[in-house]
Structure formats: structure tokens, C-alpha cells
Amino acid sequence: MYLYLSSSGSDSVTVRSSRAAVVCLALLCVLLLTAVIVLCVHIYTNNTNYTQERDQLLTKINNLTEERDQILTKYINMTNERDGLLIKNDKLGKQKDQFSQERNQLQKILNETGDLELQLNNLLLLKTSFIIQCTVGGNHELTAELLMFTDGWLYSNFSFYFISSLKKSWTESRRYCTERGADLIIINNREKQVSAKESRGKEKFAKRFSNGNEFWIGLTDSDKEGNWKWVDGSTLTSGFWRSGEPNGKSGENCVVSFSSGWRDHPCNNNTLRVLEGHMLLDFTH
């Protein structure tokens, strides 16, 4: 039937078809443009977000890098400090070993010095003993009057006496004496307490030793209260007590001597001591 359409009708249909095509094309262009715009906006938005995330990640990376560098620096510093401490510890260990060796050497020297000092004192005493025996030749009266000092020791009547400048308890003082081959002084006659004031005018024996200070003597009643015994085991028969002495009962079981007499005294008090050694002792050991 279209074959029989008139020419004017064909043109009209063609025009309408062209317009419709143009409208469709325009709509498609608008839709395409809209899609492109939406896509561009979406891409831009995503790109902005990605850029921000990237910047944040870069900031975190930089912060982590700085923290890593700080940790590495601290680690290096701590390693250096550790190495320094190890070196110091090694030096201190060597110094400790050296000090220990020096201490042991000094202790050895001190012990040897003490032994040598004791041996020297003993040799001097032995020498003096021989000189006195040779000089006196058995004259007991002359020997009793002979007073001489040898390296701090006083000789009198076949005995040697020495006063220590250190103050110790009675027990420690006696130990000090016995370690030197002597003992605390036994004053069993008046000559030892106060030298007889003869024509030669001897000085007081105790005063000459102590310069007026008190000193321990070898007398105690520690075993039985009131039963005074000398360090050689003998019992006191007569003494040179000061007036009112002894008066300490069980609290004062040892005796100190002044130039004016004796008094009982607590044994744990620190006081000077007088050593007494006899010529019959072997002073070489």
C-alpha cells in the first residue's frame, strides 16, 4: 500500500522520521553527556579520596620511618652504652682481681711483718737475757736492781714487762699476752706493786709503766666469786687492794691496778694491760 502513496505524503513521513531520529540522537547525547559528567564527578571524587588516603599513608609512613630511626638511634645508643658498661665491668673485674691480689699480698706482708716483729722482739729479749746473765754472772741482788728498757720491754728481777698502748678487755688482753709467750702481770710481792724506796730511790714500778693510768693484772675470780686466782692458777694470799676494795661482787670479776692499789673491775671494760715474761721462757718461738 505504500507503493501507492503520493509523493507529498512520503516526504511528510520522511521529515517526521528525521525529526524523531534527531530527537533520539539529542536525547542520547544528553544521556551520554550526563553519564560522562557523572562518571567524571565520580572519578574526581574517588581521586580526591585516594589522594587524601595516599597523603595520610605517606604521613604515617613518614611517622613510622621517624619512629624507626629514633628506635634505631636508641638501639645504637643502648648498644654503645652496653658495650661501654661491658668494658667498664671488665675493667672493674680486672681491678677487683688486682685489688684482691694486692690485699692478699698486703695481708701476707702484714702477717709476715707481725711474725717478724714478734720474732724480733723475742730475739731482742733473748739477747737482753743473755747479756744480763753474762753481765750479772749469777748475782741475784744486782739483777734485782737492774732496770733496763729493750724495745719497749722493761727488765726487772729475771722478768720482762711490757705495757700495751691499746685498751682491750681482760680476756682479749690476756690472749694478746699469751700469743706473745707472756701473760698478764702477777703482782705477788710489793716490789712489783711499788718498788722499795731504798737509798737509790727507785720509782714506783706500776707508775713507771702506766703513767698513772689503770691497767689489767692477771687476777680474777671468774671461776668462783670471792676466790681470787692468778693466771698461773695460784690463789691470792695477800694483795694491795685500795680501801673498800673489792666491792663489785659478781659484776666485777677482774682487777685493775693503780699506783695506789687495786680495785675489782668489769672484765669486759677496755683497759691497758701489762705483759710479764720470764727469762726461763723460750723467746725464740
C-alpha positions as CSV (number, residue, x, y, z in Angstrom):
1,M,0.0,0.0,0.0
2,Y,2.9,2.3,0.5
3,L,3.7,1.9,-3.1
4,Y,0.6,3.9,-3.9
5,L,1.3,6.8,-1.5
6,S,1.6,10.1,-3.0
7,S,4.8,12.0,-3.2
8,S,3.8,14.6,-0.7
9,G,2.9,12.0,1.8
10,S,6.2,10.3,1.5
11,D,8.0,13.5,2.2
12,S,5.9,14.1,5.2
13,V,6.7,10.7,6.7
14,T,10.4,11.2,6.0
15,V,10.5,14.5,7.7
16,R,8.8,13.2,10.8
17,S,11.2,10.2,10.8
18,S,14.2,12.5,10.6
19,R,12.9,14.7,13.4
20,A,12.4,11.7,15.6
21,A,15.8,10.4,14.9
22,V,17.3,13.8,15.7
23,V,15.3,13.9,19.0
24,C,16.5,10.5,19.9
25,L,20.0,11.3,19.0
26,A,19.8,14.5,21.1
27,L,18.4,12.6,24.0
28,L,21.2,10.0,23.6
29,C,23.8,12.8,23.6
30,V,22.2,14.3,26.7
31,L,22.2,11.0,28.4
32,L,25.8,10.3,27.3
33,L,26.9,13.8,28.4
34,T,25.2,13.2,31.7
35,A,26.8,9.8,32.1
36,V,30.2,11.3,31.3
37,I,29.7,14.2,33.8
38,V,28.5,11.7,36.5
39,L,31.5,9.5,35.7
40,C,33.9,12.4,35.8
41,V,32.5,13.6,39.1
42,H,32.7,10.1,40.5
43,I,36.3,9.7,39.2
44,Y,37.2,13.1,40.6
45,T,35.7,12.3,44.0
46,N,37.4,8.9,44.2
47,N,40.7,10.5,43.1
48,T,40.4,13.1,45.8
49,N,39.7,10.4,48.4
50,Y,42.6,8.3,47.1
51,T,44.8,11.4,47.2
52,Q,43.8,12.1,50.8
53,E,44.3,8.4,51.7
54,R,47.7,8.5,49.9
55,D,48.7,11.6,51.8
56,Q,47.6,10.0,55.1
57,L,49.5,6.9,54.3
58,L,52.6,8.9,53.3
59,T,52.3,10.8,56.6
60,K,52.0,7.5,58.5
61,I,54.9,6.1,56.6
62,N,57.0,9.2,57.4
63,N,56.0,9.0,61.1
64,L,56.8,5.3,61.2
65,T,60.1,6.0,59.4
66,E,61.0,8.7,62.0
67,E,60.0,6.3,64.8
68,R,62.0,3.6,63.3
69,D,65.0,6.0,63.0
70,Q,64.5,7.0,66.6
71,I,64.3,3.4,67.7
72,L,67.4,2.6,65.7
73,T,69.2,5.6,67.3
74,K,68.1,4.5,70.8
75,Y,69.2,0.9,70.0
76,I,72.6,2.1,68.8
77,N,73.0,4.3,71.9
78,M,71.9,1.4,74.2
79,T,74.3,-0.9,72.3
80,N,77.1,1.6,72.8
81,E,76.2,2.0,76.5
82,R,76.1,-1.7,76.9
83,D,79.5,-2.1,75.2
84,G,80.8,0.7,77.5
85,L,79.3,-1.0,80.5
86,L,80.8,-4.3,79.5
87,I,84.2,-2.6,79.1
88,K,83.8,-0.9,82.5
89,N,82.7,-4.2,84.0
90,D,85.7,-5.9,82.5
91,K,88.0,-3.2,83.9
92,L,86.3,-3.4,87.3
93,G,86.7,-7.1,87.3
94,K,90.4,-6.8,86.5
95,Q,90.7,-4.1,89.1
96,K,88.9,-6.3,91.6
97,D,91.2,-9.2,90.9
98,Q,94.2,-6.8,91.2
99,F,92.9,-5.4,94.4
100,S,92.3,-8.9,95.7
101,Q,95.8,-9.9,94.8
102,E,97.2,-6.7,96.4
103,R,95.0,-7.3,99.5
104,N,96.3,-10.9,99.8
105,Q,99.8,-9.6,99.3
106,L,99.3,-6.9,101.9
107,Q,97.7,-9.4,104.3
108,K,100.6,-11.8,103.7
109,I,103.1,-8.9,104.3
110,L,101.2,-7.9,107.4
111,N,101.2,-11.4,108.7
112,E,104.9,-11.7,107.9
113,T,105.6,-8.3,109.4
114,G,103.7,-9.3,112.6
115,D,105.7,-12.6,112.7
116,L,108.9,-10.8,112.1
117,E,108.1,-8.1,114.7
118,L,107.3,-10.9,117.2
119,Q,110.5,-12.7,116.3
120,L,112.5,-9.5,116.6
121,N,111.1,-8.8,120.0
122,N,111.8,-12.3,121.1
123,L,115.3,-12.1,119.7
124,L,115.9,-8.8,121.4
125,L,114.5,-10.2,124.7
126,L,116.7,-13.3,124.3
127,K,119.7,-11.1,123.5
128,T,119.0,-9.0,126.6
129,S,118.5,-12.1,128.7
130,F,121.9,-13.4,127.6
131,I,123.6,-10.0,128.2
132,I,122.1,-9.8,131.6
133,Q,123.0,-13.3,132.5
134,C,126.6,-12.8,131.3
135,T,126.9,-9.4,133.0
136,V,125.3,-10.3,136.2
137,G,127.1,-13.6,136.4
138,G,124.5,-15.1,138.9
139,N,124.5,-12.1,141.2
140,H,120.7,-12.1,142.2
141,E,121.0,-8.9,144.3
142,L,122.5,-6.9,141.4
143,T,119.9,-8.4,139.0
144,A,117.0,-7.4,141.2
145,E,118.3,-3.8,141.0
146,L,118.9,-3.8,137.3
147,L,116.3,-1.9,135.3
148,M,116.7,-1.5,131.5
149,F,114.4,-1.0,128.6
150,T,114.7,-3.0,125.4
151,D,112.4,-2.0,122.5
152,G,109.6,-1.1,125.0
153,W,110.2,-4.0,127.4
154,L,111.3,-3.4,130.9
155,Y,113.6,-5.9,132.6
156,S,113.5,-6.5,136.3
157,N,114.4,-9.4,138.5
158,F,114.6,-12.1,135.8
159,S,111.4,-11.0,134.2
160,F,110.4,-8.7,131.3
161,Y,107.5,-6.3,131.4
162,F,105.7,-4.5,128.6
163,I,102.6,-2.2,128.6
164,S,100.5,-2.0,125.5
165,S,99.0,1.3,124.5
166,L,95.9,-0.4,123.2
167,K,92.9,-0.8,125.5
168,K,91.2,-4.2,125.5
169,S,89.0,-6.3,127.7
170,W,90.6,-8.6,130.3
171,T,90.1,-11.7,128.1
172,E,91.4,-10.0,125.0
173,S,94.4,-8.6,126.9
174,R,95.3,-12.0,128.2
175,R,95.1,-13.5,124.8
176,Y,97.3,-10.7,123.5
177,C,99.8,-11.6,126.1
178,T,99.8,-15.4,125.7
179,E,100.2,-15.0,121.9
180,R,103.5,-13.4,122.7
181,G,104.7,-16.0,125.1
182,A,103.9,-14.0,128.1
183,D,100.8,-13.4,130.4
184,L,99.2,-10.6,132.4
185,I,101.4,-9.4,135.2
186,I,101.3,-11.2,138.5
187,I,101.9,-8.8,141.4
188,N,102.6,-11.2,144.2
189,N,105.2,-9.1,146.0
190,R,105.3,-5.5,147.0
191,E,108.4,-4.8,144.8
192,K,106.2,-5.3,141.7
193,Q,103.4,-3.1,143.1
194,V,105.7,-0.4,144.5
195,S,109.5,-0.6,144.2
196,A,111.2,-0.3,147.6
197,K,112.2,3.2,148.4
198,E,115.8,2.4,149.2
199,S,118.8,4.7,149.1
200,R,118.8,4.6,145.3
201,G,115.3,6.0,145.3
202,K,113.6,3.6,142.8
203,E,110.4,4.9,141.2
204,K,107.1,3.2,141.7
205,F,107.1,0.2,139.4
206,A,103.5,0.5,138.4
207,K,103.6,4.2,138.0
208,R,106.6,3.9,135.7
209,F,104.6,1.6,133.5
210,S,101.2,3.3,133.4
211,N,102.0,6.9,133.9
212,G,99.2,6.9,136.5
213,N,96.7,5.0,134.3
214,E,95.0,1.9,135.4
215,F,96.0,-1.5,133.8
216,W,94.8,-5.1,133.9
217,I,96.7,-7.5,136.1
218,G,96.5,-11.3,135.9
219,L,94.0,-11.7,138.8
220,T,90.3,-12.8,138.6
221,D,87.5,-14.6,140.5
222,S,85.5,-15.5,137.4
223,D,85.5,-19.2,138.3
224,K,84.2,-18.7,141.8
225,E,83.1,-15.4,143.4
226,G,85.5,-14.2,146.0
227,N,88.1,-16.8,145.2
228,W,90.8,-14.7,143.6
229,K,93.3,-16.6,141.5
230,W,96.3,-15.5,139.4
231,V,96.6,-16.5,135.8
232,D,99.1,-19.2,136.7
233,G,96.5,-20.9,138.8
234,S,97.8,-19.9,142.2
235,T,95.5,-18.4,144.8
236,L,95.8,-14.8,146.0
237,T,97.2,-14.9,149.6
238,S,97.7,-11.2,150.1
239,G,97.0,-8.2,147.9
240,F,97.3,-4.5,147.5
241,W,93.7,-3.5,147.4
242,R,92.6,0.1,147.6
243,S,90.4,1.0,150.6
244,G,86.9,-0.6,150.3
245,E,88.0,-3.0,147.5
246,P,87.0,-5.4,146.2
247,N,83.4,-4.3,146.2
248,G,81.8,-5.3,142.9
249,K,80.6,-8.8,143.7
250,S,79.7,-10.8,140.6
251,G,79.7,-7.8,138.4
252,E,83.4,-7.1,138.7
253,N,85.5,-10.3,138.4
254,C,88.8,-8.8,137.1
255,V,91.3,-6.5,138.7
256,V,93.0,-3.3,137.5
257,S,95.9,-1.7,139.3
258,F,96.7,1.9,140.0
259,S,99.9,3.1,141.6
260,S,97.8,3.4,144.8
261,G,96.5,-0.1,144.7
262,W,94.0,-2.5,143.2
263,R,90.2,-2.4,142.5
264,D,87.9,-5.0,141.0
265,H,86.5,-4.1,137.6
266,P,84.1,-5.4,135.0
267,C,86.1,-7.8,132.8
268,N,84.6,-6.5,129.5
269,N,85.8,-3.0,130.0
270,N,88.6,-1.8,127.8
271,T,91.8,-1.0,129.8
272,L,95.6,-1.0,129.3
273,R,97.4,-4.3,130.0
274,V,100.9,-5.2,131.3
275,L,102.6,-8.3,129.9
276,E,105.0,-10.3,132.0
277,G,107.5,-12.7,130.6
278,H,110.2,-14.7,132.3
279,M,113.8,-15.3,131.3
280,L,113.2,-19.0,131.5
281,L,110.7,-18.8,128.6
282,D,111.9,-19.6,125.2
283,F,111.5,-16.2,123.5
284,T,112.6,-17.6,120.1
285,H,109.3,-19.2,119.4
